[in-house]
Amino acid sequence: MSGAYLASNSAVGANQSDSVTVSGTGFTGATDILLGIVVPGPSGVLAISWPSGFSLLTNVLYSGANGNASYMSVGWGTTVAGSYVINVTGGDLTTPAAIGVAFSGTNGTQPSVFSATTDAGDGNSPLSVGLSSITPSSAAGAIAWIAALNYNSLNGTYSWTAPSGYTSRQSQSVASATGISSSGGAIHVSTRDNVPAGATGTITGTATQASQTFIGSMGVAVWMGSPSGVTPAVPLGGLPRVQMHWR
């Protein structure tokens, strides 16, 4: 068995809300589940409370000029449920957006966060979000490439181009309007199944949005190993035949 994408869902919280609920539809049989949340334009320090059975993997904070900021957090767990409530406390809350992505054939132990980055520069669309090469220690696992954006408008459509060798799975955009920020955000996940051991090379995807200037970008790469470490290879010509002799 090798690590493979199973299903994903996304959701948006109410404006200036303190929670967002992600559906667990399609997660039956999952061995690893990742939850990601982005909160565009907050002020102050935020705290994320994960559902029961989940724990923090990493936080990525972009803090730019003129008070623009965006906060992304990724959590992990193995609990299969009908839905997952992620709570946000602290700071001046805006509107959170979240994704959930489930995998099967992975080892069900806390995965490795190989890369986390922020891009502090403004950029016109399209904008690339690149992560440094990572090196899985064994073959047959899976990688999730999770990226988030903060942009300077409350509306507009956008699209993602997955990194080479990856498949786009789930995207969610959100508009926030508060007393301290009028900005939007987006979060996306692409995955790669049955990843071989060794260096992956740079993992870069691209976000495109009409008539937008991106304020900042964030990215995380998470690797989940396979249960056996390496999937056994089938010998050339197939598996050996076994003859049974009865007495």
N, C-alpha and C positions, 0 to 999 in steps of 0.2 A: 504494500500500500504506500502511496506517496501523498504528500500534502497538496490539497487542492481547494480552490474556492468552492463554497457551498451556496451562499445566498447573501444578500445585503438589502438594507432598507435605510430610509432617511426621514427626517422630520424637522419642523421649525416650531419653536416655542412662541407664545404670545408676545406682543411687543412689551419690552421692559419686564419680561417675566423672569422667574427664578428657577424654571425647570423646562425640560423638553423630554418627550416620550418617544422612544424609537421602537417600532414593531419588531417582534422576534419571528415573524412569519418566514417559514422556510429554513429555520435554524435547527430543526430536529436532526439529531445525529452529529451535531457539531462537536469537534474536539477542542477548538480554540475560537473565542469570539473577541473581537476588538470593537470598542466604542470610541468614537471621536467626536469632539464638540468644538465649535468655534464661536467666540463672542466678539463681534466687531465693535470697536469704539468705546470700550469701557474706561472708567477712571477708577483708580484705587486698585487694591489687591483682591483678586477673585479666588474663591475656594470651590473646588468641584467635589461633590459627594456622589460616589458611584453606587450603582445598585448592589444589593447583597450578593456576595460571591465575586465581586469585581474589585480590582485595585489599580492604582495609578501606575502607568508605564513611564510617561514623560509629559512635561509641560513645555510649550514653546511660546514665548511672548515676543511680539513685535511692538516696539515703541518708537514712533516716528516724530517728526516735527509737528508743531501746531496742535499738540494734544492728541494726534491720531494714534490709535493703538489697536491691536487685535490679539486675542488670546486663544490658543489652541491647546487642548489637552487630550491625551489618548489613554484609555484604560483597557484592561484585559481581564477576562474571566472564562469559565467553562460552563457556567450555569445556563441551561436552555430554559427560556421563559417566553410567555406570550408577548411581553413588552418589557422595556427597560426605561426607568425614569432616572434621568441625570439632573441633579440639583446644583444650582449655582448660588453662592452667597458672597457678600462683600462688594465693595465698589459701587459705582453707578451703573446698574444693570441696563443692558440694551436688549437685543433679541438674539437668543442662541439658536444655532442650527447644529444638527448632529447626524451622524451616520453610524450604522452598525454593520459589521461584516463578519461572516462565519466561515470557518474552514473545517474540512474533514481530513482524516488521515494524518493529522499532525499530532505531536506528542502530549499535548494537554498540560505542559508545564510552562511557567512564565517565560515568554519569548524574549529575545534579545532586541533592544533598540540600538541598531548599529549607527544610525545617522539622524541628526536633528539639526536644522539650520534655519536662519532667518535672513531675509534680504531687506536691508534697511533703506534701499533706494527706491524712489518713485520710478514708475515705468509705464510706458504706453503699451496698449494691447498690440500684439500678443506678448505675454510675459512667460519666460521659462522658469520653472522651479527645479533646480538641480541639486541632487544629493551626491556626496562623494561615494566612491566605490565601497561596497561592503564585502565581507568574506565569510560566508556560511561555513561552519566547521564540518558539516556533513551534507550528503546529497539527499534529495527527495523531499525537502521541506518546501515551504511556501513563503513568499514575501508580499507584504502589503505596503504600497507607497501611498502615503496619506499627505495631502497638501491642502493648505488653506490660504485665502487671500483677504485683504482688506482693500476696498476701493472707495472712491470719493463720490459716490452717487447712490441714491436710494433705489434705483431701478436699472433695467437693462438686462439683456440676455447674454449668456456666456456659454462657452463650450470648452471641453478639455481634450487634449491629445495625450494619450497614455505614453509613458516611456517605451522605448523599443523593447519588444519581447513581453510587454505587459498588456493586460486587457482592462479597459475602463469598466468599472462596476457600478459606482454610485456617486451622484453629485447632488449638492443641495446649496442653493443660494438663499440669502436672507437680507432684508433691509431693516436698518435700525434708525430710529429718530429719537434722540434724547436731548436734554438741555445742554449736554456737553459735546454731542457728536451727531452728525448727519452723515452716516456712511453705510456701506453695505459690506457683506462678507460672503464667502463661499468656502465649502469644504468638499473634498473629492477623494475617492479611493480607487486605485488601480491595483491589480494583483498579478502575480506570476506563480504558476504551479510547478511542482516537481523541479525545484531549483537545484542545479548541480553544486557540488562543493567548489570552493575557490572564489577568487575575486569576480565581482559582477561587472565592474566598470561603472562609470558615472551613470546615475539613474536620473533622467531628466524628462519631465513632461511639460506641456505648454497649456496655458489658459488664454482664451480669446474672448473678448467682450467688446461689442460695438460702442465706440465713442466713450470709452472709459480710460481713466488713468488709475493704475493700481498704486496704492499707497505702500503696501508691503506684502511679502509672501512668507510662508512658513512651510516646512516639510519635514516628514519623518519616514524612515524606512524600518519596518519591523519584520524580523525573520522568525518563523516557527519551524522547528525541526520535525522530522518524521519519527514515528515510534521506535523504529529499529536503527535510526541513524542513517543507514544506507540501504536502499532497496536492492535486494539480490538480483544480479544479472542472470538472464536465461542463457545457458550455453548455446553456442552456435549449433544449429540443427535441432534445437529444442531440448526439453528435459529428457534424461535417460529413461529407457524403458526398463520396467521391472517384471521379470517372469516369475510366476507363482507355480510351484510344483506341489501337488497334493499326493499324499501317500494313502 
